[in-house]
């Protein structure tokens, strides 16, 4: 059984004239939401063996906040530029095969629309909106990452900040 956690980065500052989209940082709300959702994952024992993140500031900042709470060493986070621009489903599955190795669970930090697109294309029944700091857990009944096929996963987790806010 393989488990994939797709995470959309947390809430960020608005794009300004003096920074690029790639350089945008988390807002205080994004930091708070990251801590909230990471703690929910910890309580559900949804802990990855491997974390892979986009190299954009907001994604890697979110990944580091999750890593701290999930007791994952920040320096072990794999950073991939390709997650900023997005993968096709086929390319994404190739990346999972390349980096997943013997890991049973992998957590990916990226951006929309790619996170939403991958959740839809990799699972049997995901049709939800993906606000910032959402985590979608997908289980695959395979022993090897290379054996995953599109539309074969079962959604086992769907967490987002407003679920816990009044």
MDAnalysis code that builds the backbone (N, CA, C; Angstrom):
import MDAnalysis as mda
import numpy as np

u = mda.Universe.empty(498, n_residues=166, atom_resindex=np.repeat(np.arange(166), 3), trajectory=True)
u.add_TopologyAttr("name", ["N", "CA", "C"] * 166)
u.add_TopologyAttr("resid", np.arange(1, 167))
u.add_TopologyAttr("resname", ["UNK", "UNK", "UNK", "UNK", "UNK", "UNK", "UNK", "UNK", "UNK", "UNK", "UNK", "UNK", "UNK", "UNK", "UNK", "UNK", "UNK", "UNK", "UNK", "UNK", "UNK", "UNK", "UNK", "UNK", "UNK", "UNK", "UNK", "UNK", "UNK", "UNK", "UNK", "UNK", "UNK", "UNK", "UNK", "UNK", "UNK", "UNK", "UNK", "UNK", "UNK", "UNK", "UNK", "UNK", "UNK", "UNK", "UNK", "UNK", "UNK", "UNK", "UNK", "UNK", "UNK", "UNK", "UNK", "UNK", "UNK", "UNK", "UNK", "UNK", "UNK", "UNK", "UNK", "UNK", "UNK", "UNK", "UNK", "UNK", "UNK", "UNK", "UNK", "UNK", "UNK", "UNK", "UNK", "UNK", "UNK", "UNK", "UNK", "UNK", "UNK", "UNK", "UNK", "UNK", "UNK", "UNK", "UNK", "UNK", "UNK", "UNK", "UNK", "UNK", "UNK", "UNK", "UNK", "UNK", "UNK", "UNK", "UNK", "UNK", "UNK", "UNK", "UNK", "UNK", "UNK", "UNK", "UNK", "UNK", "UNK", "UNK", "UNK", "UNK", "UNK", "UNK", "UNK", "UNK", "UNK", "UNK", "UNK", "UNK", "UNK", "UNK", "UNK", "UNK", "UNK", "UNK", "UNK", "UNK", "UNK", "UNK", "UNK", "UNK", "UNK", "UNK", "UNK", "UNK", "UNK", "UNK", "UNK", "UNK", "UNK", "UNK", "UNK", "UNK", "UNK", "UNK", "UNK", "UNK", "UNK", "UNK", "UNK", "UNK", "UNK", "UNK", "UNK", "UNK", "UNK", "UNK", "UNK", "UNK", "UNK", "UNK", "UNK", "UNK", "UNK", "UNK"])
u.atoms.positions = np.array([
    [0.846, -1.183, 0.000],
    [0.000, 0.000, 0.000],
    [0.890, 1.244, 0.000],
    [0.637, 2.151, -0.923],
    [1.355, 3.423, -0.987],
    [0.374, 4.547, -0.665],
    [0.870, 5.540, 0.067],
    [0.044, 6.701, 0.428],
    [0.717, 7.969, -0.074],
    [-0.069, 8.781, -0.742],
    [0.396, 10.047, -1.278],
    [-0.399, 11.164, -0.612],
    [0.296, 12.174, -0.129],
    [-0.350, 13.350, 0.442],
    [-0.018, 14.537, -0.453],
    [-1.033, 15.110, -1.072],
    [-0.859, 16.291, -1.905],
    [-1.231, 17.512, -1.066],
    [-0.322, 18.482, -0.977],
    [-0.549, 19.652, -0.130],
    [-0.408, 20.921, -0.970],
    [-1.458, 21.729, -0.941],
    [-1.348, 23.054, -1.548],
    [-0.731, 23.984, -0.510],
    [0.241, 24.779, -0.915],
    [0.904, 25.709, 0.014],
    [-0.130, 26.548, 0.757],
    [0.276, 27.089, 1.881],
    [-0.607, 27.905, 2.719],
    [-0.747, 29.320, 2.159],
    [-1.593, 30.115, 2.814],
    [-1.942, 31.476, 2.374],
    [-0.705, 32.375, 2.309],
    [-0.605, 33.146, 1.212],
    [0.578, 33.975, 0.981],
    [0.233, 35.454, 0.850],
    [1.302, 36.221, 0.895],
    [1.160, 37.647, 0.640],
    [0.750, 37.857, -0.816],
    [0.130, 38.994, -1.098],
    [-0.263, 39.290, -2.468],
    [0.970, 39.610, -3.295],
    [0.850, 39.404, -4.582],
    [1.958, 39.707, -5.481],
    [2.156, 41.219, -5.529],
    [3.401, 41.637, -5.332],
    [3.749, 43.053, -5.358],
    [4.673, 43.316, -6.542],
    [4.864, 44.573, -6.860],
    [5.713, 44.942, -7.996],
    [7.183, 44.603, -7.761],
    [7.609, 44.525, -6.487],
    [9.037, 44.368, -6.184],
    [9.469, 42.924, -5.941],
    [8.545, 41.972, -6.099],
    [8.908, 40.553, -5.956],
    [8.247, 39.755, -7.080],
    [8.811, 38.608, -7.359],
    [8.194, 37.710, -8.338],
    [7.213, 36.791, -7.622],
    [6.373, 36.138, -8.385],
    [5.442, 35.161, -7.816],
    [6.215, 34.095, -7.039],
    [7.342, 33.683, -7.559],
    [8.185, 32.653, -6.948],
    [8.666, 33.073, -5.552],
    [8.835, 34.378, -5.323],
    [9.391, 34.901, -4.071],
    [8.344, 35.180, -2.992],
    [7.076, 35.033, -3.308],
    [6.036, 35.349, -2.324],
    [6.183, 34.473, -1.078],
    [5.962, 35.096, 0.095],
    [6.097, 34.412, 1.379],
    [4.733, 34.160, 2.014],
    [4.720, 33.298, 3.012],
    [3.497, 33.034, 3.754],
    [3.092, 34.237, 4.584],
    [1.794, 34.430, 4.696],
    [1.243, 35.424, 5.618],
    [1.135, 34.764, 6.993],
    [0.847, 35.555, 8.012],
    [0.653, 34.992, 9.349],
    [-0.459, 33.936, 9.329],
    [-1.530, 34.204, 8.594],
    [-2.615, 33.224, 8.476],
    [-2.101, 31.906, 7.883],
    [-1.216, 31.994, 6.894],
    [-0.647, 30.796, 6.286],
    [0.180, 29.988, 7.274],
    [0.920, 30.680, 8.121],
    [1.718, 30.012, 9.155],
    [0.782, 29.320, 10.155],
    [-0.240, 30.044, 10.596],
    [-1.198, 29.474, 11.553],
    [-1.949, 28.283, 10.952],
    [-2.379, 28.413, 9.693],
    [-3.084, 27.314, 9.028],
    [-2.181, 26.085, 8.873],
    [-0.915, 26.315, 8.547],
    [0.039, 25.205, 8.406],
    [0.191, 24.457, 9.724],
    [0.325, 25.201, 10.806],
    [0.453, 24.569, 12.122],
    [-0.811, 23.784, 12.480],
    [-1.972, 24.373, 12.197],
    [-3.251, 23.706, 12.475],
    [-3.368, 22.388, 11.719],
    [-3.156, 22.424, 10.420],
    [-3.354, 21.222, 9.594],
    [-2.269, 20.180, 9.876],
    [-1.040, 20.605, 10.060],
    [0.026, 19.644, 10.376],
    [-0.271, 18.927, 11.694],
    [-0.792, 19.649, 12.669],
    [-1.164, 19.009, 13.938],
    [-2.317, 18.027, 13.760],
    [-3.264, 18.342, 12.891],
    [-4.364, 17.404, 12.592],
    [-3.798, 16.133, 11.960],
    [-2.830, 16.287, 11.056],
    [-2.208, 15.118, 10.428],
    [-1.473, 14.275, 11.463],
    [-0.787, 14.936, 12.383],
    [-0.060, 14.222, 13.437],
    [-1.029, 13.391, 14.271],
    [-2.169, 13.969, 14.635],
    [-3.180, 13.242, 15.414],
    [-3.748, 12.040, 14.654],
    [-3.779, 12.139, 13.317],
    [-4.316, 11.052, 12.491],
    [-3.214, 10.082, 12.052],
    [-2.002, 10.287, 12.561],
    [-0.841, 9.467, 12.202],
    [-0.599, 9.466, 10.692],
    [-0.880, 10.599, 10.060],
    [-0.657, 10.774, 8.625],
    [0.714, 11.423, 8.439],
    [1.734, 10.627, 8.636],
    [3.113, 11.121, 8.654],
    [3.869, 10.535, 7.469],
    [4.493, 11.385, 6.655],
    [5.192, 10.888, 5.468],
    [6.575, 10.336, 5.784],
    [7.017, 9.424, 4.923],
    [8.399, 8.951, 4.975],
    [9.312, 9.873, 4.177],
    [8.712, 10.601, 3.234],
    [9.465, 11.486, 2.353],
    [8.628, 12.736, 2.080],
    [9.281, 13.897, 2.127],
    [8.641, 15.156, 1.765],
    [9.361, 15.725, 0.551],
    [8.562, 16.112, -0.451],
    [9.073, 16.749, -1.666],
    [8.315, 18.064, -1.834],
    [9.045, 19.139, -2.120],
    [8.412, 20.453, -2.232],
    [8.868, 21.203, -3.467],
    [7.962, 22.037, -3.965],
    [8.320, 23.055, -4.939],
    [9.358, 23.956, -4.283],
    [10.204, 24.570, -5.091],
    [11.226, 25.466, -4.554],
    [10.713, 26.892, -4.352],
    [9.478, 27.187, -4.728],
    [8.909, 28.517, -4.490],
    [8.857, 28.770, -2.983],
    [9.136, 29.996, -2.580],
    [9.200, 30.329, -1.148],
    [8.001, 29.814, -0.370],
    [6.792, 30.098, -0.849],
    [5.590, 29.755, -0.090],
    [5.421, 28.248, 0.075],
    [5.835, 27.471, -0.896],
    [5.711, 26.017, -0.793],
    [6.739, 25.452, 0.181],
    [7.986, 25.867, 0.053],
    [9.022, 25.330, 0.937],
    [8.800, 25.811, 2.371],
    [8.275, 27.027, 2.559],
    [7.963, 27.493, 3.909],
    [6.859, 26.631, 4.526],
    [5.842, 26.306, 3.748],
    [4.769, 25.431, 4.233],
    [5.336, 24.054, 4.574],
    [6.156, 23.517, 3.682],
    [6.751, 22.191, 3.899],
    [7.577, 22.166, 5.188],
    [8.322, 23.205, 5.440],
    [9.161, 23.256, 6.652],
    [8.314, 23.321, 7.920],
    [7.225, 24.060, 7.884],
    [6.335, 24.119, 9.051],
    [5.731, 22.740, 9.323],
    [5.276, 22.060, 8.284],
    [4.730, 20.709, 8.437],
    [5.821, 19.774, 8.953],
    [7.014, 19.863, 8.380],
    [8.118, 18.980, 8.775],
    [8.410, 19.107, 10.270],
    [8.436, 20.323, 10.781],
    [8.709, 20.528, 12.210],
    [7.690, 19.793, 13.075],
    [6.436, 19.907, 12.742],
    [5.380, 19.280, 13.548],
    [5.348, 17.766, 13.360],
    [5.655, 17.306, 12.148],
    [5.605, 15.868, 11.855],
    [6.932, 15.167, 12.148],
    [7.845, 15.871, 12.817],
    [9.144, 15.308, 13.211],
    [9.939, 14.779, 12.017],
    [9.944, 15.567, 10.962],
    [10.687, 15.242, 9.745],
    [11.796, 16.278, 9.608],
    [13.005, 15.842, 9.372],
    [14.136, 16.771, 9.321],
    [14.049, 17.674, 8.087],
    [14.077, 18.980, 8.324],
    [13.950, 19.949, 7.230],
    [14.995, 19.749, 6.137],
    [16.212, 19.404, 6.536],
    [17.272, 19.243, 5.535],
    [17.059, 18.006, 4.645],
    [16.121, 17.151, 5.002],
    [15.800, 15.976, 4.188],
    [14.690, 16.244, 3.164],
    [14.127, 17.448, 3.181],
    [13.090, 17.796, 2.201],
    [13.727, 17.878, 0.819],
    [13.190, 17.125, -0.124],
    [13.648, 17.177, -1.509],
    [12.956, 18.369, -2.168],
    [13.742, 19.227, -2.801],
    [13.173, 20.402, -3.462],
    [13.301, 20.254, -4.976],
    [12.164, 20.411, -5.661],
    [12.140, 20.265, -7.121],
    [11.534, 21.490, -7.782],
    [12.295, 22.121, -8.667],
    [11.796, 23.268, -9.424],
    [10.567, 22.901, -10.242],
    [10.514, 21.673, -10.746],
    [9.429, 21.241, -11.623],
    [8.053, 21.317, -10.957],
    [7.997, 21.237, -9.636],
    [6.715, 21.322, -8.944],
    [6.123, 22.732, -9.000],
    [6.938, 23.722, -9.292],
    [6.433, 25.095, -9.417],
    [5.610, 25.233, -10.704],
    [6.126, 24.688, -11.780],
    [5.461, 24.800, -13.075],
    [4.394, 23.736, -13.288],
    [4.507, 22.637, -12.573],
    [3.517, 21.576, -12.695],
    [3.962, 20.449, -13.614],
    [3.485, 19.268, -13.302],
    [3.760, 18.062, -14.062],
    [2.482, 17.600, -14.746],
    [2.623, 16.877, -15.840],
    [1.486, 16.097, -16.317],
    [1.338, 14.931, -15.340],
    [0.219, 14.239, -15.379],
    [0.038, 13.087, -14.490],
    [1.121, 12.046, -14.749],
    [1.430, 11.798, -16.006],
    [2.463, 10.815, -16.369],
    [3.833, 11.235, -15.828],
    [4.188, 12.503, -15.979],
    [5.467, 12.995, -15.462],
    [5.509, 12.913, -13.938],
    [4.395, 13.239, -13.299],
    [4.317, 13.177, -11.844],
    [4.525, 11.750, -11.344],
    [3.888, 10.788, -11.989],
    [4.059, 9.385, -11.596],
    [5.504, 8.940, -11.793],
    [6.157, 9.427, -12.831],
    [7.580, 9.131, -13.044],
    [8.436, 9.702, -11.927],
    [8.102, 10.916, -11.484],
    [8.821, 11.540, -10.372],
    [8.622, 10.739, -9.089],
    [7.384, 10.282, -8.837],
    [7.137, 9.466, -7.636],
    [7.950, 8.183, -7.681],
    [8.020, 7.568, -8.840],
    [8.808, 6.344, -8.990],
    [10.288, 6.636, -8.746],
    [10.769, 7.767, -9.252],
    [12.184, 8.121, -9.106],
    [12.555, 8.420, -7.660],
    [11.738, 9.175, -6.948],
    [12.081, 9.610, -5.599],
    [11.450, 8.774, -4.495],
    [10.353, 8.103, -4.791],
    [9.622, 7.363, -3.767],
    [10.384, 6.204, -3.177],
    [11.153, 5.520, -4.033],
    [11.949, 4.367, -3.610],
    [11.147, 3.428, -2.710],
    [11.693, 3.111, -1.564],
    [11.047, 2.170, -0.637],
    [10.090, 2.850, 0.334],
    [9.902, 4.141, 0.191],
    [9.024, 4.882, 1.094],
    [7.570, 4.485, 0.878],
    [6.870, 4.279, 1.966],
    [5.450, 3.914, 1.882],
    [4.559, 5.127, 1.694],
    [5.009, 6.289, 2.198],
    [4.181, 7.494, 2.079],
    [5.041, 8.688, 1.681],
    [4.506, 9.467, 0.747],
    [5.203, 10.642, 0.236],
    [4.257, 11.836, 0.332],
    [4.791, 12.967, 0.791],
    [4.018, 14.205, 0.888],
    [4.613, 15.213, -0.090],
    [3.750, 15.751, -0.958],
    [4.160, 16.692, -1.994],
    [3.586, 18.072, -1.689],
    [4.428, 19.104, -1.687],
    [3.977, 20.483, -1.478],
    [4.083, 21.227, -2.795],
    [2.933, 21.719, -3.274],
    [2.921, 22.398, -4.559],
    [1.859, 23.466, -4.643],
    [1.361, 23.663, -5.838],
    [0.519, 24.808, -6.172],
    [-0.725, 24.355, -6.947],
    [-1.737, 25.200, -6.889],
    [-2.887, 24.993, -7.763],
    [-2.612, 25.709, -9.082],
    [-3.135, 25.226, -10.179],
    [-4.129, 24.160, -10.278],
    [-3.544, 22.747, -10.259],
    [-2.223, 22.618, -10.194],
    [-1.601, 21.290, -10.284],
    [-2.043, 20.323, -9.192],
    [-2.133, 20.772, -7.941],
    [-2.515, 19.883, -6.844],
    [-3.931, 19.354, -7.076],
    [-4.844, 20.246, -7.430],
    [-6.229, 19.844, -7.691],
    [-6.302, 18.889, -8.882],
    [-5.579, 19.195, -9.919],
    [-5.524, 18.386, -11.132],
    [-4.996, 16.975, -10.825],
    [-3.916, 16.901, -10.049],
    [-3.350, 15.593, -9.702],
    [-4.304, 14.787, -8.817],
    [-4.933, 15.452, -7.850],
    [-5.893, 14.742, -6.986],
    [-7.022, 14.157, -7.816],
    [-7.524, 14.919, -8.767],
    [-8.591, 14.446, -9.643],
    [-8.111, 13.299, -10.531],
    [-6.922, 13.433, -11.109],
    [-6.429, 12.429, -12.055],
    [-5.879, 11.162, -11.418],
    [-5.516, 11.231, -10.143],
    [-4.940, 10.046, -9.502],
    [-5.955, 9.262, -8.671],
    [-7.080, 9.876, -8.348],
    [-8.051, 9.195, -7.492],
    [-9.321, 8.856, -8.259],
    [-10.075, 7.952, -7.675],
    [-11.323, 7.511, -8.278],
    [-12.412, 8.562, -8.101],
    [-12.408, 9.266, -6.947],
    [-13.571, 10.086, -6.624],
    [-13.304, 11.484, -6.077],
    [-12.219, 12.132, -6.415],
    [-11.963, 13.454, -5.847],
    [-12.511, 14.544, -6.762],
    [-13.477, 15.319, -6.253],
    [-14.075, 16.418, -7.014],
    [-14.218, 17.662, -6.151],
    [-13.331, 17.861, -5.206],
    [-13.450, 18.942, -4.235],
    [-12.623, 20.160, -4.646],
    [-12.991, 21.289, -4.062],
    [-12.201, 22.502, -4.198],
    [-10.962, 22.352, -3.307],
    [-9.867, 22.976, -3.693],
    [-8.611, 22.851, -2.950],
    [-8.125, 24.243, -2.522],
    [-8.643, 24.740, -1.378],
    [-8.155, 26.037, -0.893],
    [-6.718, 25.915, -0.377],
    [-6.113, 27.051, -0.054],
    [-4.742, 27.016, 0.456],
    [-4.658, 26.144, 1.711],
    [-3.541, 25.464, 1.842],
    [-3.210, 24.593, 2.974],
    [-4.104, 23.350, 3.058],
    [-4.657, 22.945, 1.946],
    [-5.424, 21.700, 1.890],
    [-4.480, 20.523, 1.729],
    [-4.823, 19.401, 2.383],
    [-4.090, 18.150, 2.221],
    [-5.076, 17.093, 1.734],
    [-4.720, 16.437, 0.632],
    [-5.511, 15.331, 0.107],
    [-4.650, 14.079, 0.215],
    [-5.120, 13.101, 0.970],
    [-4.421, 11.833, 1.094],
    [-5.035, 10.824, 0.142],
    [-4.196, 10.145, -0.616],
    [-4.668, 9.143, -1.581],
    [-3.902, 7.854, -1.348],
    [-4.646, 6.749, -1.203],
    [-4.027, 5.426, -1.032],
    [-4.103, 4.644, -2.338],
    [-3.045, 3.905, -2.602],
    [-2.968, 3.064, -3.798],
    [-2.667, 1.640, -3.366],
    [-3.426, 0.701, -3.875],
    [-3.261, -0.708, -3.525],
    [-2.176, -1.332, -4.404],
    [-0.945, -0.836, -4.240],
    [0.217, -1.333, -4.972],
    [1.395, -1.426, -4.010],
    [2.405, -2.171, -4.399],
    [3.610, -2.284, -3.582],
    [4.740, -1.393, -4.074],
    [4.604, -0.883, -5.291],
    [5.670, -0.100, -5.900],
    [5.074, 1.144, -6.553],
    [5.737, 2.277, -6.402],
    [5.242, 3.528, -6.974],
    [5.059, 3.425, -8.481],
    [5.898, 2.658, -9.154],
    [5.804, 2.551, -10.612],
    [4.527, 1.847, -11.073],
    [3.846, 1.173, -10.160],
    [2.624, 0.451, -10.517],
    [1.353, 1.286, -10.384],
    [1.490, 2.539, -9.977],
    [0.317, 3.405, -9.849],
    [-0.168, 3.829, -11.230],
    [-1.465, 3.766, -11.398],
    [-2.087, 4.209, -12.643],
    [-3.048, 5.345, -12.345],
    [-3.297, 6.156, -13.353],
    [-4.243, 7.264, -13.199],
    [-5.608, 6.723, -12.796],
    [-6.311, 7.511, -11.965],
    [-7.677, 7.218, -11.520],
    [-7.793, 5.895, -10.754],
    [-6.714, 5.500, -10.055],
    [-6.733, 4.224, -9.324],
    [-6.697, 4.383, -7.808],
    [-6.453, 5.597, -7.311],
    [-6.306, 5.807, -5.873],
    [-7.623, 6.063, -5.165],
    [-7.614, 5.801, -3.879],
    [-8.790, 6.044, -3.033],
    [-8.457, 7.169, -2.056],
    [-9.290, 8.206, -2.036],
    [-9.070, 9.326, -1.128],
    [-9.290, 8.842, 0.306],
    [-8.287, 9.033, 1.142],
    [-8.361, 8.587, 2.536],
    [-8.315, 9.763, 3.510],
    [-8.077, 10.966, 2.990],
    [-7.935, 12.127, 3.860],
    [-8.194, 13.388, 3.047],
    [-8.930, 14.310, 3.633],
    [-9.181, 15.609, 3.002],
    [-9.278, 16.632, 4.125],
    [-8.215, 17.371, 4.330],
    [-8.134, 18.331, 5.434],
    [-7.870, 19.724, 4.871],
    [-8.571, 20.715, 5.434],
    [-8.363, 22.108, 5.037],
    [-8.719, 22.986, 6.240],
    [-8.101, 24.158, 6.344],
    [-8.239, 24.986, 7.547],
    [-9.664, 25.360, 7.918],
    [-10.503, 25.748, 6.978],
    [-11.846, 26.219, 7.331],
    [-12.715, 25.115, 7.936],
    [-12.313, 23.886, 7.756],
    [-13.013, 22.758, 8.380],
    [-13.002, 22.885, 9.908],
    [-11.984, 23.566, 10.433],
    [-11.792, 23.669, 11.869],
    [-12.017, 25.071, 12.424],
    [-12.474, 25.970, 11.570],
    [-12.703, 27.346, 11.999],
    [-14.194, 27.643, 11.982],
    [-14.655, 28.406, 12.960],
    [-16.071, 28.714, 13.102],
    [-16.611, 29.694, 12.128],
])
